[in-house]
Amino acid sequence: MSQRCEVQSGPGLVARGAGVVWVGPDCDREFAEVLLSCAQLTGAGSAGVLRAVAAAASHGAGSFAVAVPNGSGWTALWRGDGRVHDGHDELEGTAASGSWLASAFGGDGHITVGTPPRGSAAAGSSAELTELTDLTAGVVPGGRALLIAEAAAGSDSGQARPSSAAVPSSAAPSSAAAAAVAPAAPDPEPEPRGTEAAAPNSGDVSTQMWSASTPTPQLLFDDGKHLSIDSDLVLGRRPEQHDMVVNSGARPIAIEDTQNVLSSAHAAIQVRGNEVYLLDLGSLNGTHIASASASEWTRLDAGVARRLEEGDRLLLGWTIITFALGPQA
């Protein structure tokens, strides 16, 4: 049904499978995992599943927006800062446990999820999106996603709008209310299981997996050790019990810490196609980064992914690690 998904940089995460999901940075981690799995939903029962998901959300679960195919059109669920735009208008929906649910809308080839577009033209034109990632499948950091979809033959996106009893999305909980319950140190949301098995679009370099001809990225430690990044990693004093290790298969990397400045699970390295991201896992003393030419360190916000570039230096406690795109002499 869909052709491509353009993700705009910003806070939060965007997942794509059969549908597309945006999860705001104020979301509870456990609920965010459920939402990200919704990207795989498809079929006529999607409205019932999304309604059940909404019912399972706590009052402070944060902002999100979900759009999934239902066989004849699309079903959407959103809350807080999350909005869904069908290419013409922002959707209206019926109340669903503090969220808003709309089904059987056509989308007319363009569906936007995430933070509200800057007017109707923004949702229907990729020219309004900057710093884009073209996502074939999986999870990437992002503030909004534009799904460019094939419109069904003879469909009319206006004929399936919610009834007059629908509640306008402008009545949804405000972003200020969502921000008031933002966790101080959230864990990052792992990628839904199985999404990497999807065949990548040959024109989408950001979601292709590493090939034999691609140098394996490395972490170069200040004591001379180096580590190949061939999977997601969790770094810290005792990272083996972190959820990303136990539930998602990330590799634990224990760092010697005689001064107790590292958290048990301090930071994570996540491989997303041909890109590598760094996340702070809510560490007490923070995760800092500096480019190869920078003279000052920048502290990362907890749970917000930062794409790594050649020569970036990572500071975890007193441990300095350099990111390199291949083996170093």
Secondary structure, DSSP 8 states (H G I E B T S, - for coil): -EEEEEEE-SSSEEEESSSEEEE-TTS-HHHHHHHHHGGG--STTHHHHHHHHHHH--TT---EEEEEE-SSSEEEEEETT-EEE-SSSB--BEEETTEEEEEEE--TTEEEEES--SSHHHHH-GGG--SEEE-SSEEEE-SEEEEEE---TT--TTTT---TT-B-GGGS--HHHHHTT--SS-------TTGGGS---TT-GGG----TTS---EEEETTS-EEE-SS-EEEESSGGGSHHHHTT--EEEE---TT--S-SS-EEEEEETTEEEEEE-S-SS-EEEE-TT-SS-EE--BT--EE--TT-EEEETTEEEEEESS---
